[in-house]
Amino acid sequence: MLEFLDPVEQWFQTTFDLPSWLLAPVAIISLALLADLFLRLVVWRLSNVLGKTRHRWDDVVLLALRRPLWVGVWGCAFIALASLGAARLELGRVVAYTPTTMWVFVLLMLGWAGLRLVRQIKHRLMLPPQRNSANPMDASTASAVSKLLGAVIFTVVALAMLEAFGMSLSGLLAFGGLGGLVVGFALRDILANFFGGLAIHLDNPFKVGDWISSPDRDIEGTVEDIGWRLTRIRTFDLRPLYIPNNIFSSIAVVNPSRMLSRRIYETVGLRYQDIDQVDGIVSSIRSLLKEHESIDQDSYMLVNFESFGAYSLDILIYAYTHTTDWAEHLDIKQDILLRIASIVDDAGADIAMPARVLHMADPLTIDRDVADSSENRDSNKRDEDKDASPRLVPKKRNTANTASSRHAPSPTRGEPDDPSENASSQDADA
């Protein structure tokens, strides 16, 4: 492998009076030092100079390549020195794998440079130079582009490395077609989430930082991250909510962050006795909204007496504010409602409160004598009912009858009583 260095080694030995085997290591180290000096004096400084210009992409490639080039130069020098040492020691197996090792290392450096290039592209898409007129891209789209390019670079480098190790790409792709069906069936949920994330990045229904909600699911909060499998949302109670991306393909999503303005939709109720002032109050409120600096005059605006409510005369107020900030919108709404209250008060009217009025068809009169006689009848009836109620009287025990009903004991044990004696004793008691 090193036969072409024989003439140079002989010249080196005769000129510098040094062993010929030192020529190759010295030459490799010298070339590495020259390449390192070139990178530091040219590439590093040139990338710093180009970074200060107003152009968007002129320094991106240099920023991505300078560190992989530096590592690649010294890595290739180390592999070459190791190969020379193995050749001098007659390690044929190590020398045989030197070209493969060198090619795999170069592929790794190219993949690293490609990923750094993707990262620089993402950074410039979101943050163009100050003097550049390009519009910055939102973080979600820039992240989608960078992830897609990174996946392509990783796939190409991986296939090239497999080919470098002796694997056939045609057989690998044929096996991948059959195995892809099995893997796709086993990982259908993961693939569904992957393509769901891709659809979110392409359709862009929301981005990182947007406030979203769903009327179909209990989902509401601020989007913090859109991954290839999950989307992380921070709810208003500051809890993280992780949602699989395929869910968004089957639900409706509301994005209030992209509203053009915020709506004021209120109903003011007046008392029924203030119906004569309704026309003037409606006109004053309409003039208030038309003259208010925070109300969007180009949007739809309505102020009308809407309906006869259950206890009030309802006036509809419908308008839009310029701002989309919720706190600022609430301040504007508060100012308008307080001014409306002042208009109602100045007109001599009042805001209606929930109330009911009962109207009697005929007036009722009460005769005092009839009421007294009725009360007396009711009192007598209560007394009669009280006397008619049953009373409980304790029952006295008749001890004489009880004693007479008992039989005297027989004078002779075991013999029955004499009937004549019993009869005479009953006559005596009587």
C-alpha positions as CSV (number, residue, x, y, z in Angstrom):
1,M,0.0,0.0,0.0
2,L,2.9,2.4,0.7
3,E,5.1,1.4,-2.2
4,F,4.7,4.9,-3.8
5,L,6.5,6.4,-0.7
6,D,9.7,4.4,-1.3
7,P,11.4,7.1,-3.5
8,V,10.4,9.8,-1.1
9,E,11.7,7.9,1.9
10,Q,15.1,7.3,0.2
11,W,15.3,11.0,-0.6
12,F,14.4,11.9,3.0
13,Q,17.0,9.5,4.4
14,T,19.8,10.7,2.3
15,T,19.0,14.4,2.7
16,F,18.2,14.6,6.5
17,D,20.2,11.6,7.6
18,L,17.1,10.2,9.5
19,P,15.3,6.9,9.4
20,S,13.1,6.5,6.4
21,W,10.1,5.3,8.4
22,L,9.8,8.8,10.1
23,L,9.0,10.4,6.8
24,A,5.3,9.4,6.6
25,P,4.4,10.4,10.2
26,V,6.2,13.7,9.9
27,A,4.4,14.4,6.6
28,I,1.0,13.5,8.0
29,I,1.5,15.7,11.0
30,S,2.8,18.6,8.9
31,L,-0.2,18.4,6.6
32,A,-2.6,18.3,9.6
33,L,-0.9,21.4,11.1
34,L,-1.1,23.3,7.8
35,A,-4.8,22.4,7.5
36,D,-5.5,23.4,11.1
37,L,-3.7,26.8,10.5
38,F,-5.8,27.4,7.3
39,L,-9.0,26.7,9.2
40,R,-8.2,29.0,12.0
41,L,-6.9,31.9,9.9
42,V,-9.3,31.7,7.0
43,V,-12.5,29.7,7.8
44,W,-12.9,31.0,11.3
45,R,-12.2,34.6,10.5
46,L,-14.2,34.6,7.3
47,S,-17.3,33.1,9.0
48,N,-17.1,35.9,11.7
49,V,-16.8,38.6,9.0
50,L,-19.8,37.1,7.0
51,G,-21.8,36.9,10.2
52,K,-21.8,40.7,10.4
53,T,-23.3,41.3,7.0
54,R,-27.0,41.7,6.2
55,H,-27.2,38.6,4.0
56,R,-29.1,35.7,5.5
57,W,-27.3,32.6,4.2
58,D,-23.7,33.6,3.3
59,D,-22.1,32.4,6.6
60,V,-24.3,29.5,7.3
61,V,-22.2,26.8,5.5
62,L,-19.0,28.0,7.1
63,L,-20.5,28.0,10.6
64,A,-21.7,24.5,10.0
65,L,-18.4,23.1,8.5
66,R,-15.6,24.7,10.5
67,R,-15.8,22.5,13.6
68,P,-16.4,19.2,11.7
69,L,-13.6,20.1,9.4
70,W,-11.2,20.6,12.2
71,V,-12.1,17.4,13.9
72,G,-12.0,15.6,10.5
73,V,-8.5,16.8,9.8
74,W,-7.0,15.5,13.0
75,G,-9.2,12.4,12.9
76,C,-7.9,11.4,9.5
77,A,-4.4,12.1,10.6
78,F,-4.8,9.9,13.6
79,I,-6.2,7.0,11.4
80,A,-3.4,7.4,8.9
81,L,-0.8,7.3,11.7
82,A,-2.4,4.2,13.1
83,S,-2.4,2.5,9.7
84,L,1.3,3.3,9.3
85,G,2.1,1.8,12.6
86,A,0.0,-1.3,11.8
87,A,1.9,-1.6,8.5
88,R,5.3,-1.4,10.2
89,L,4.2,-4.0,12.7
90,E,2.8,-6.2,9.9
91,L,-0.8,-6.2,11.2
92,G,-2.5,-7.1,8.0
93,R,-6.0,-7.2,9.3
94,V,-5.8,-3.7,10.8
95,V,-4.3,-2.4,7.6
96,A,-7.1,-4.1,5.6
97,Y,-9.8,-2.3,7.5
98,T,-8.1,1.1,7.3
99,P,-10.0,2.4,4.1
100,T,-13.4,1.3,5.6
101,T,-12.6,3.0,8.9
102,M,-11.5,6.2,7.0
103,W,-14.7,6.2,4.9
104,V,-17.0,5.7,7.9
105,F,-15.2,8.5,9.8
106,V,-15.7,10.8,6.8
107,L,-19.4,9.9,6.7
108,L,-19.8,10.7,10.4
109,M,-18.1,14.1,9.9
110,L,-20.4,14.8,6.9
111,G,-23.5,13.8,8.9
112,W,-22.3,16.0,11.8
113,A,-21.8,18.9,9.4
114,G,-25.2,18.3,7.9
115,L,-26.9,18.4,11.3
116,R,-25.1,21.6,12.2
117,L,-26.2,23.1,8.9
118,V,-29.8,22.2,9.6
119,R,-29.5,23.8,13.0
120,Q,-28.0,27.0,11.5
121,I,-30.8,27.1,8.9
122,K,-33.4,26.8,11.7
123,H,-31.8,29.6,13.6
124,R,-31.7,31.9,10.5
125,L,-35.3,31.1,9.6
126,M,-36.5,32.3,13.0
127,L,-33.9,35.1,13.5
128,P,-32.7,36.7,10.3
129,P,-30.0,39.3,10.5
130,Q,-31.0,42.7,11.8
131,R,-30.5,44.5,8.5
132,N,-32.2,41.8,6.5
133,S,-35.7,42.5,5.3
134,A,-36.9,38.9,5.4
135,N,-39.8,38.0,7.7
136,P,-38.9,35.6,10.6
137,M,-40.5,32.2,10.4
138,D,-42.5,30.9,13.4
139,A,-40.8,28.3,15.7
140,S,-43.2,25.5,14.7
141,T,-42.6,25.7,11.0
142,A,-38.8,26.2,11.4
143,S,-38.7,23.2,13.8
144,A,-40.6,21.0,11.3
145,V,-38.3,22.0,8.4
146,S,-35.2,21.3,10.5
147,K,-36.5,17.9,11.8
148,L,-37.4,16.8,8.3
149,L,-34.0,17.7,6.9
150,G,-32.3,16.1,9.9
151,A,-34.2,12.8,9.3
152,V,-33.2,12.8,5.6
153,I,-29.5,13.4,6.4
154,F,-29.5,10.7,9.1
155,T,-31.1,8.2,6.7
156,V,-28.6,8.9,3.9
157,V,-25.6,8.7,6.2
158,A,-26.9,5.4,7.8
159,L,-27.5,3.8,4.4
160,A,-24.0,4.9,3.2
161,M,-22.4,3.4,6.4
162,L,-24.2,0.1,6.0
163,E,-23.0,-0.1,2.4
164,A,-19.4,0.7,3.6
165,F,-19.6,-2.3,5.9
166,G,-20.5,-4.5,2.9
167,M,-24.3,-4.7,3.1
168,S,-26.2,-4.6,-0.1
169,L,-28.6,-1.7,-0.3
170,S,-30.9,-3.5,-2.8
171,G,-31.4,-6.5,-0.5
172,L,-31.7,-4.2,2.5
173,L,-34.5,-2.2,0.7
174,A,-36.2,-5.4,-0.4
175,F,-36.2,-6.7,3.2
176,G,-37.3,-3.3,4.4
177,G,-40.3,-3.4,2.2
178,L,-41.5,-6.7,3.7
179,G,-40.4,-5.8,7.2
180,G,-41.9,-2.4,6.9
181,L,-45.4,-3.8,6.7
182,V,-44.8,-5.8,9.9
183,V,-43.2,-2.9,11.7
184,G,-45.9,-0.5,10.5
185,F,-48.6,-2.7,11.8
186,A,-46.9,-3.1,15.2
187,L,-46.2,0.6,15.4
188,R,-49.3,1.9,13.9
189,D,-50.1,4.2,16.8
190,I,-46.6,5.7,16.8
191,L,-46.8,6.2,13.0
192,A,-50.2,7.8,13.3
193,N,-48.8,10.2,15.9
194,F,-45.8,10.9,13.6
195,F,-47.9,11.7,10.6
196,G,-50.3,13.7,12.9
197,G,-47.3,15.8,13.9
198,L,-46.3,16.2,10.3
199,A,-49.8,17.4,9.5
200,I,-49.7,19.9,12.3
201,H,-46.4,21.3,11.0
202,L,-47.7,21.5,7.4
203,D,-51.2,22.8,8.1
204,N,-50.0,25.0,10.9
205,P,-53.4,25.2,12.9
206,F,-51.4,26.4,15.9
207,K,-47.8,27.1,16.8
208,V,-45.7,27.2,20.0
209,G,-47.0,30.0,22.2
210,D,-50.6,29.9,21.0
211,W,-53.6,29.6,23.3
212,I,-55.8,26.9,22.0
213,S,-58.9,25.1,23.1
214,S,-61.2,22.3,21.8
215,P,-65.0,22.2,22.1
216,D,-64.8,18.4,21.6
217,R,-62.3,17.6,24.4
218,D,-61.3,19.1,27.7
219,I,-58.3,20.8,26.2
220,E,-57.3,24.4,26.8
221,G,-54.0,26.0,27.4
222,T,-50.8,27.4,25.9
223,V,-48.8,25.3,23.4
224,E,-45.3,24.7,24.7
225,D,-43.9,22.1,22.3
226,I,-45.0,20.3,19.1
227,G,-43.1,17.0,18.8
228,W,-43.3,14.2,16.3
229,R,-45.4,12.1,18.8
230,L,-46.8,14.4,21.5
231,T,-47.8,18.0,21.8
232,R,-47.2,19.6,25.2
233,I,-49.8,22.1,26.4
234,R,-49.6,24.1,29.6
235,T,-53.0,24.5,31.1
236,F,-54.1,27.6,33.0
237,D,-53.5,25.9,36.3
238,L,-49.9,25.5,35.2
239,R,-50.1,21.7,34.7
240,P,-48.5,20.1,31.6
241,L,-50.9,18.3,29.3
242,Y,-49.4,15.8,26.8
243,I,-51.7,15.0,23.8
244,P,-50.9,12.5,21.1
245,N,-50.7,14.2,17.7
246,N,-53.2,11.9,16.0
247,I,-55.9,13.3,18.4
248,F,-55.8,16.6,16.5
249,S,-56.8,15.0,13.3
250,S,-60.3,14.1,14.7
251,I,-61.2,17.1,16.9
252,A,-62.0,20.7,16.3
253,V,-59.4,23.2,17.6
254,V,-60.1,26.8,18.4
255,N,-57.1,29.2,18.3
256,P,-58.0,32.4,20.1
257,S,-54.4,33.7,19.7
258,R,-55.1,34.4,16.1
259,M,-58.2,36.4,16.5
260,L,-58.2,39.9,14.9
261,S,-60.2,41.6,17.7
262,R,-62.2,40.8,20.8
263,R,-65.9,41.1,21.0
264,I,-68.1,42.9,23.5
265,Y,-71.5,41.2,23.8
266,E,-73.7,42.5,26.6
267,T,-77.4,43.0,27.4
268,V,-78.4,46.0,29.5
269,G,-81.9,45.7,31.2
270,L,-84.0,48.8,32.1
271,R,-87.1,48.9,34.2
272,Y,-90.5,48.8,32.5
273,Q,-91.4,52.2,33.9
274,D,-88.4,53.7,32.0
275,I,-89.7,52.7,28.5
276,D,-90.0,56.4,27.5
277,Q,-86.2,56.8,28.0
278,V,-85.2,53.7,26.0
279,D,-84.9,55.5,22.6
280,G,-82.6,58.3,24.1
281,I,-80.5,55.8,26.0
282,V,-80.0,53.6,22.9
283,S,-78.9,56.7,20.9
284,S,-76.4,57.8,23.6
285,I,-74.9,54.3,23.9
286,R,-74.5,54.2,20.1
287,S,-72.7,57.6,20.1
288,L,-70.5,56.4,22.9
289,L,-69.3,53.4,21.0
290,K,-68.7,55.4,17.8
291,E,-66.6,58.0,19.6
292,H,-64.6,55.5,21.7
293,E,-61.0,55.2,20.5
294,S,-60.7,51.5,21.5
295,I,-63.7,50.3,19.5
296,D,-63.1,49.0,16.0
297,Q,-65.3,51.1,13.8
298,D,-64.7,48.9,10.7
299,S,-66.2,45.8,12.5
300,Y,-69.9,45.0,13.1
301,M,-71.5,47.3,15.7
302,L,-75.1,47.0,17.1
303,V,-77.0,48.9,19.8
304,N,-80.7,48.2,19.8
305,F,-83.7,47.6,22.0
306,E,-83.9,43.9,21.6
307,S,-86.8,42.4,23.6
308,F,-89.2,42.6,26.5
309,G,-87.6,40.5,29.2
310,A,-89.2,38.8,32.1
311,Y,-88.5,41.8,34.3
312,S,-86.6,44.3,32.1
313,L,-86.4,46.1,28.8
314,D,-83.3,44.5,27.2
315,I,-80.9,46.6,25.1
316,L,-78.3,44.6,23.0
317,I,-74.7,46.0,22.8
318,Y,-72.5,44.3,20.2
319,A,-69.1,45.7,19.2
320,Y,-65.4,44.8,18.8
321,T,-62.3,46.2,20.3
322,H,-59.0,46.8,18.5
323,T,-56.9,44.9,21.0
324,T,-56.7,41.1,21.3
325,D,-55.0,41.2,24.7
326,W,-57.5,39.9,27.3
327,A,-56.5,42.1,30.1
328,E,-56.6,45.2,28.0
329,H,-59.9,44.1,26.5
330,L,-61.4,43.8,30.0
331,D,-60.2,47.3,30.9
332,I,-61.9,48.7,27.8
333,K,-65.1,46.8,28.5
334,Q,-65.2,48.0,32.1
335,D,-64.8,51.6,31.0
336,I,-67.7,51.2,28.5
337,L,-70.0,49.6,31.0
338,L,-69.4,52.3,33.6
339,R,-70.1,55.0,31.0
340,I,-73.4,53.2,30.0
341,A,-74.4,53.2,33.7
342,S,-73.8,56.9,33.8
343,I,-75.9,57.4,30.6
344,V,-78.8,55.4,32.2
345,D,-78.5,57.5,35.4
346,D,-78.4,60.8,33.6
347,A,-81.6,59.8,31.6
348,G,-83.5,59.4,34.9
349,A,-83.7,55.6,34.4
350,D,-82.3,52.7,36.3
351,I,-81.0,49.2,35.8
352,A,-83.7,46.7,36.3
353,M,-83.5,44.2,39.2
354,P,-85.2,40.8,39.2
355,A,-88.8,41.5,40.5
356,R,-92.4,40.3,40.1
357,V,-95.6,42.4,40.4
358,L,-98.9,40.7,41.4
359,H,-102.1,42.3,40.0
360,M,-105.5,41.4,41.6
361,A,-108.6,41.2,39.4
362,D,-111.1,42.6,42.2
363,P,-110.3,44.2,45.5
364,L,-111.0,42.2,48.6
365,T,-113.0,43.7,51.6
366,I,-113.2,42.1,55.1
367,D,-116.4,42.4,57.3
368,R,-115.3,42.7,60.9
369,D,-118.5,41.2,62.4
370,V,-118.4,38.2,60.0
371,A,-114.8,37.7,60.8
372,D,-115.5,37.7,64.6
373,S,-118.4,35.3,64.4
374,S,-116.3,33.0,62.2
375,E,-113.5,33.1,64.7
376,N,-116.0,32.3,67.6
377,R,-117.4,29.3,65.6
378,D,-113.9,28.0,65.0
379,S,-113.1,28.3,68.8
380,N,-116.3,26.5,69.8
381,K,-115.6,23.8,67.4
382,R,-112.1,23.3,68.8
383,D,-113.5,23.0,72.3
384,E,-116.1,20.4,71.2
385,D,-113.5,18.4,69.5
386,K,-111.4,18.5,72.7
387,D,-114.3,17.3,74.9
388,A,-115.1,14.5,72.5
389,S,-111.7,13.1,72.5
390,P,-111.4,9.7,74.4
391,R,-110.0,9.7,77.9
392,L,-108.0,6.9,79.5
393,V,-109.3,5.9,83.0
394,P,-107.3,3.5,85.1
395,K,-109.2,0.3,85.9
396,K,-109.6,-0.7,89.5
397,R,-109.0,-4.3,90.5
398,N,-111.9,-6.1,92.3
399,T,-110.0,-8.0,95.0
400,A,-113.1,-9.6,96.5
401,N,-114.2,-11.2,93.3
402,T,-110.7,-12.2,92.7
403,A,-110.5,-13.9,96.1
404,S,-113.8,-15.6,95.9
405,S,-113.0,-17.0,92.5
406,R,-110.2,-19.0,94.0
407,H,-110.8,-22.5,95.5
408,A,-109.7,-23.3,99.1
409,P,-107.0,-25.9,99.3
410,S,-108.2,-29.4,100.0
411,P,-107.7,-30.6,103.7
412,T,-106.7,-34.0,102.4
413,R,-103.7,-34.0,100.0
414,G,-104.5,-35.6,96.8
415,E,-108.4,-35.8,97.3
416,P,-110.8,-33.6,95.3
417,D,-112.6,-30.6,96.9
418,D,-116.0,-31.1,98.5
419,P,-118.7,-29.5,96.3
420,S,-120.9,-28.6,99.3
421,E,-118.1,-26.7,101.0
422,N,-117.6,-24.7,97.9
423,A,-121.2,-23.8,97.6
424,S,-121.5,-22.7,101.2
425,S,-118.4,-20.5,100.9
426,Q,-119.9,-18.8,97.9
427,D,-123.2,-18.1,99.8
428,A,-121.3,-16.6,102.6
429,D,-119.5,-14.3,100.3
430,A,-122.7,-13.3,98.7
